[in-house]
Amino acid sequence: MSHRTDIQNNLPKVAANGLIDRRVLLRNSALLAGAAGAGLTGIARAAAEPLAVDPWSLNIGAAVPTYSTPSHYEAKVVRTLANPTNPGNNQARTPHHLLDGMITPNGVHFVVARTGAPDIDPAKHRLLIHGLVRQPLVFYQNGERIMPINGYPLRLFVPGYEGNMNVKWLRRLKLVDAPIMAINESRQYTLLLESGKAWRFYYPMEVKSFITRPSPTMQLKGPGFYEISGLAWSGHGRIDKVEVSADGGKSWGMAAMQNPVLPKALTRFRMAWQWDGRPVVLQSRATDEGGNVQPTRQKLIAERGAPRNTPPVTGFPMGHVNAISSWGIDAKGAVSHVYV
């Protein structure tokens, strides 16, 4: 048996669902590197073509701005506005499908704005801390500030808790010895169960993941190799593992997690996938370091009740919806949200 035949016989095997497990890629990385180094045709190496002399390389470019903004070629990387004509009740959704890594740029943070963004002079703004404290304090801001719609000039940030706990335009913190029983925490942001009872004061973000690419509104060009990529997080700590399914949850493969993997932070995961052109359903399932596993939609409904309206999935009778998300891909490569 020739060296080339031996390499070809030992290349990573693609599972029936098209997923290429990260452990298989790691085991075969040295073999593939050797194939590339040997210059074997049809495996890793291709002749380099000369680059054309583009006009931008022959002229002086734009001047340095006082504050940098993205290239105009990135104009599509913007938020989706749910109700752009009504600043009194607006939402802006992050374009995760157009982003990489684990850091969300300031300008595309998710926003829920009930009354728009106030015009606050940071030089006059103060934070008061009082109540059950030994010494009331008023606080100095510094560093680059957040965007006005995200709470400029000061926002309370509670790592691991749901977004409505992160109060914007913060002016006051009062320490007390019992629940305030405000409507937001005692009624609106609770887990209302089928029994009529509610889990009050339950704020941690439960383990969750979803695939950002490919995802709804995208179009695959045709059968071939693709990278499945997405985000996972947990309010209980670090993400321990992320699994990906290309058959609606019948089988799972282990995805590779991109460093750094930090507690209570977004974690990027990736997985190689070969699509054969047939309709599929993509899913991701995260597990955190405490052993908490992202539930199926059916399990969440069984525990907490069915959605009020289907669609959307946000119709669940509670603010916590960490169920597995399912993206369907049809034979033409169109990606859409499906319920599995």
C-alpha positions as CSV (number, residue, x, y, z in Angstrom):
1,M,0.0,0.0,0.0
2,S,1.4,3.4,-1.0
3,H,1.9,6.3,1.5
4,R,-0.8,8.3,-0.3
5,T,-3.3,5.5,-0.2
6,D,-2.6,5.0,3.5
7,I,-3.4,8.7,4.2
8,Q,-6.6,8.6,2.2
9,N,-7.8,5.6,4.1
10,N,-7.2,7.3,7.4
11,L,-8.7,10.7,6.7
12,P,-11.5,11.8,9.1
13,K,-14.6,9.8,8.6
14,V,-17.8,11.8,8.3
15,A,-20.8,10.6,10.4
16,A,-24.1,9.7,8.8
17,N,-25.5,13.1,9.9
18,G,-22.6,14.9,8.3
19,L,-21.0,16.1,11.6
20,I,-17.3,15.8,12.0
21,D,-16.6,15.4,15.7
22,R,-13.9,17.7,17.1
23,R,-12.1,14.6,18.7
24,V,-11.8,13.0,15.2
25,L,-10.3,16.2,13.8
26,L,-7.8,16.4,16.7
27,R,-6.7,12.7,16.2
28,N,-6.2,13.3,12.4
29,S,-4.6,16.8,12.6
30,A,-1.0,15.4,12.4
31,L,-1.9,13.1,9.6
32,L,-3.4,15.9,7.6
33,A,-0.4,18.1,8.3
34,G,1.9,15.4,6.9
35,A,-0.2,15.1,3.8
36,A,0.0,18.8,3.2
37,G,3.8,18.8,3.7
38,A,4.2,15.9,1.3
39,G,2.5,18.0,-1.5
40,L,-0.1,15.3,-2.2
41,T,-2.6,16.4,-4.8
42,G,-6.3,16.4,-4.0
43,I,-5.7,16.6,-0.3
44,A,-4.4,19.9,1.0
45,R,-2.2,21.8,-1.5
46,A,-3.1,24.0,-4.4
47,A,-1.0,26.2,-6.7
48,A,-1.0,29.9,-5.7
49,E,-2.4,32.3,-8.3
50,P,-0.9,35.8,-8.8
51,L,-2.9,38.6,-7.2
52,A,-4.3,41.4,-9.3
53,V,-3.1,45.0,-8.6
54,D,-6.3,46.5,-7.1
55,P,-6.9,50.3,-7.4
56,W,-6.9,50.8,-3.6
57,S,-3.2,49.8,-3.5
58,L,-2.3,52.6,-5.9
59,N,-3.9,55.5,-4.2
60,I,-3.9,57.4,-0.9
61,G,-6.7,56.2,1.4
62,A,-9.1,58.1,3.7
63,A,-7.8,60.3,6.5
64,V,-7.7,59.1,10.1
65,P,-11.0,60.0,11.8
66,T,-11.3,61.4,15.3
67,Y,-13.4,58.3,16.2
68,S,-13.3,55.1,14.1
69,T,-16.4,53.5,12.7
70,P,-16.8,50.3,10.7
71,S,-16.1,50.1,7.0
72,H,-19.1,50.9,4.8
73,Y,-18.8,47.3,3.5
74,E,-20.0,46.3,7.0
75,A,-23.2,48.3,6.7
76,K,-25.3,45.1,6.9
77,V,-24.0,44.4,10.4
78,V,-26.8,46.2,12.2
79,R,-29.5,45.4,14.7
80,T,-33.1,44.4,13.7
81,L,-35.6,46.9,15.1
82,A,-38.9,45.3,16.3
83,N,-40.8,48.6,16.4
84,P,-38.7,51.4,14.9
85,T,-41.5,54.0,14.8
86,N,-42.4,53.8,18.5
87,P,-39.5,54.8,20.8
88,G,-41.8,54.2,23.8
89,N,-41.7,50.5,23.3
90,N,-38.8,49.3,21.1
91,Q,-36.5,46.3,20.8
92,A,-33.2,46.0,18.9
93,R,-31.9,42.5,18.3
94,T,-28.2,41.7,17.9
95,P,-27.1,40.3,14.5
96,H,-25.3,37.3,16.0
97,H,-25.3,35.6,12.6
98,L,-23.0,38.3,11.3
99,L,-20.6,38.3,14.3
100,D,-17.6,36.1,15.3
101,G,-15.9,35.5,18.6
102,M,-17.5,36.1,22.0
103,I,-17.5,39.9,22.3
104,T,-20.6,41.8,21.1
105,P,-19.7,45.3,19.7
106,N,-21.2,48.2,21.7
107,G,-23.2,49.5,18.9
108,V,-25.2,46.2,18.4
109,H,-26.0,45.2,22.0
110,F,-29.5,43.9,22.5
111,V,-31.8,46.6,23.7
112,V,-35.3,46.8,25.2
113,A,-36.4,50.4,25.5
114,R,-39.7,51.3,27.0
115,T,-39.3,55.1,26.9
116,G,-36.3,55.7,24.7
117,A,-32.9,56.9,25.9
118,P,-32.8,60.0,28.2
119,D,-30.3,62.8,27.6
120,I,-28.1,62.6,30.8
121,D,-25.1,64.9,31.5
122,P,-22.5,62.5,33.0
123,A,-20.8,65.5,34.7
124,K,-24.0,66.0,36.8
125,H,-25.0,62.4,37.3
126,R,-24.5,60.7,40.6
127,L,-25.0,57.3,42.1
128,L,-26.4,57.2,45.6
129,I,-26.0,54.1,47.9
130,H,-28.0,54.2,51.1
131,G,-30.3,52.2,53.3
132,L,-28.7,49.5,55.5
133,V,-25.2,50.7,55.1
134,R,-22.8,52.2,57.6
135,Q,-21.9,55.2,55.4
136,P,-24.0,56.5,52.4
137,L,-21.8,57.1,49.4
138,V,-22.0,58.9,46.1
139,F,-20.0,57.7,43.1
140,Y,-16.7,59.1,40.5
141,Q,-17.5,57.6,36.6
142,N,-14.5,57.0,34.4
143,G,-13.4,55.1,31.3
144,E,-15.3,54.8,28.0
145,R,-19.0,54.9,28.7
146,I,-21.7,52.7,27.3
147,M,-24.2,53.8,24.7
148,P,-27.1,56.0,25.8
149,I,-29.7,53.4,24.9
150,N,-27.8,50.8,27.0
151,G,-27.9,53.0,30.1
152,Y,-25.4,55.9,29.7
153,P,-23.8,57.1,31.8
154,L,-24.3,54.3,34.4
155,R,-25.8,50.9,34.5
156,L,-26.1,48.2,37.1
157,F,-24.5,45.0,35.8
158,V,-25.3,41.7,37.6
159,P,-23.3,38.8,36.0
160,G,-25.3,35.7,35.5
161,Y,-28.7,37.2,36.0
162,E,-31.3,37.9,33.3
163,G,-31.2,41.3,31.5
164,N,-34.0,43.0,33.3
165,M,-31.9,42.9,36.5
166,N,-29.3,45.1,34.8
167,V,-31.0,48.5,35.5
168,K,-30.1,51.3,33.1
169,W,-29.6,55.0,33.9
170,L,-28.9,54.0,37.5
171,R,-29.3,56.7,40.1
172,R,-29.8,54.8,43.4
173,L,-29.0,51.6,45.3
174,K,-30.9,51.0,48.5
175,L,-30.0,48.1,50.8
176,V,-33.0,46.6,52.6
177,D,-33.6,43.5,54.8
178,A,-36.7,42.1,52.9
179,P,-38.0,41.8,49.4
180,I,-39.6,45.0,48.1
181,M,-42.3,43.0,46.3
182,A,-42.3,45.4,43.3
183,I,-44.5,44.3,40.4
184,N,-41.5,43.6,38.1
185,E,-39.9,41.0,40.4
186,S,-43.0,39.6,42.1
187,R,-45.3,39.2,39.1
188,Q,-43.9,40.1,35.7
189,Y,-40.6,38.4,35.7
190,T,-41.5,35.1,37.3
191,L,-42.0,31.5,36.2
192,L,-45.7,31.1,36.0
193,L,-46.5,27.3,36.1
194,E,-49.5,25.4,34.8
195,S,-50.7,25.0,38.4
196,G,-51.1,28.7,38.7
197,K,-48.2,29.0,41.1
198,A,-45.1,31.0,40.3
199,W,-41.4,30.8,41.0
200,R,-40.7,34.3,42.3
201,F,-37.3,35.8,42.6
202,Y,-35.7,33.4,40.2
203,Y,-33.3,35.5,38.2
204,P,-30.2,33.4,37.0
205,M,-29.8,32.9,33.3
206,E,-30.2,29.2,32.7
207,V,-27.8,27.2,30.4
208,K,-28.5,28.1,26.8
209,S,-27.0,27.8,23.3
210,F,-28.0,28.4,19.8
211,I,-26.4,28.2,16.3
212,T,-25.6,31.5,14.7
213,R,-24.4,30.1,11.4
214,P,-26.2,28.8,9.5
215,S,-29.3,30.3,11.0
216,P,-32.7,31.7,9.8
217,T,-32.7,34.1,6.8
218,M,-29.5,32.5,5.5
219,Q,-29.1,30.5,2.4
220,L,-26.6,27.6,1.8
221,K,-25.2,27.6,-1.7
222,G,-25.4,23.9,-2.1
223,P,-24.1,20.5,-0.8
224,G,-20.6,20.6,0.6
225,F,-18.6,21.4,3.7
226,Y,-19.7,24.1,6.1
227,E,-18.8,25.3,9.6
228,I,-21.5,25.3,12.2
229,S,-20.9,28.0,14.7
230,G,-22.8,29.4,17.7
231,L,-22.8,30.8,21.2
232,A,-23.4,29.2,24.6
233,W,-23.7,30.6,28.1
234,S,-24.9,30.0,31.7
235,G,-25.6,32.1,34.7
236,H,-24.3,29.3,36.9
237,G,-20.7,29.3,35.6
238,R,-18.6,28.1,32.7
239,I,-19.9,26.1,29.8
240,D,-18.5,22.5,30.1
241,K,-19.5,21.2,26.6
242,V,-21.6,21.9,23.6
243,E,-23.1,19.2,21.4
244,V,-24.5,19.7,17.9
245,S,-27.1,17.6,16.0
246,A,-27.9,17.6,12.3
247,D,-30.9,15.3,12.5
248,G,-33.2,17.0,14.9
249,G,-31.7,15.6,18.1
250,K,-31.5,11.9,17.1
251,S,-27.7,11.9,17.4
252,W,-25.1,14.4,18.7
253,G,-21.5,15.2,18.0
254,M,-19.1,17.1,20.3
255,A,-18.3,20.7,19.1
256,A,-15.0,22.5,19.8
257,M,-15.2,25.4,22.2
258,Q,-13.2,28.5,21.4
259,N,-11.0,30.0,24.2
260,P,-11.4,31.8,26.4
261,V,-14.2,29.8,28.2
262,L,-15.1,32.1,31.1
263,P,-17.8,31.9,33.8
264,K,-21.1,33.7,33.0
265,A,-19.9,34.7,29.6
266,L,-20.6,33.9,26.0
267,T,-18.7,30.9,24.7
268,R,-18.2,30.4,21.0
269,F,-18.4,26.9,19.7
270,R,-17.6,25.5,16.2
271,M,-18.1,22.2,14.3
272,A,-17.3,21.0,10.8
273,W,-20.3,19.6,8.8
274,Q,-20.8,18.1,5.4
275,W,-24.3,18.8,4.0
276,D,-25.5,16.2,1.5
277,G,-28.3,18.5,0.1
278,R,-31.2,16.8,1.9
279,P,-33.5,18.6,4.4
280,V,-32.1,18.6,7.9
281,V,-32.7,20.2,11.3
282,L,-29.7,21.7,13.2
283,Q,-29.7,22.0,17.0
284,S,-27.1,22.7,19.7
285,R,-27.2,21.6,23.3
286,A,-25.1,23.1,26.1
287,T,-24.0,21.7,29.5
288,D,-22.5,23.9,32.1
289,E,-19.9,23.0,34.8
290,G,-22.6,22.4,37.3
291,G,-24.1,19.6,35.2
292,N,-27.1,21.6,34.1
293,V,-28.2,20.6,30.6
294,Q,-30.1,22.7,28.1
295,P,-33.6,21.2,27.8
296,T,-35.7,20.3,24.8
297,R,-38.7,22.4,24.0
298,Q,-41.0,19.4,24.9
299,K,-39.4,19.1,28.4
300,L,-39.7,22.9,29.0
301,I,-43.4,22.8,28.1
302,A,-44.0,19.8,30.3
303,E,-42.5,21.6,33.3
304,R,-43.7,25.1,32.8
305,G,-46.7,25.0,30.4
306,A,-47.3,25.5,26.7
307,P,-46.8,28.8,24.9
308,R,-49.7,31.2,24.8
309,N,-49.2,31.7,21.1
310,T,-47.3,29.4,18.6
311,P,-45.4,31.0,17.0
312,P,-43.5,32.7,18.5
313,V,-41.5,30.7,21.1
314,T,-41.4,33.9,23.2
315,G,-45.0,33.2,24.0
316,F,-44.1,31.0,26.9
317,P,-45.8,32.1,30.1
318,M,-42.5,33.1,31.7
319,G,-39.4,35.1,31.0
320,H,-37.0,32.2,31.0
321,V,-36.9,30.2,27.7
322,N,-33.6,28.3,27.4
323,A,-35.0,25.5,25.3
324,I,-33.0,24.0,22.4
325,S,-33.5,26.1,19.2
326,S,-34.1,24.2,16.0
327,W,-33.1,25.5,12.5
328,G,-34.5,23.7,9.5
329,I,-32.7,23.6,6.2
330,D,-34.7,22.6,3.1
331,A,-33.4,21.0,-0.1
332,K,-32.7,24.5,-1.6
333,G,-30.5,25.5,1.3
334,A,-33.0,28.0,2.9
335,V,-32.7,28.2,6.7
336,S,-35.7,28.8,8.9
337,H,-36.9,28.4,12.5
338,V,-38.8,25.2,13.1
339,Y,-40.5,23.7,16.2
340,V,-39.2,20.2,17.1
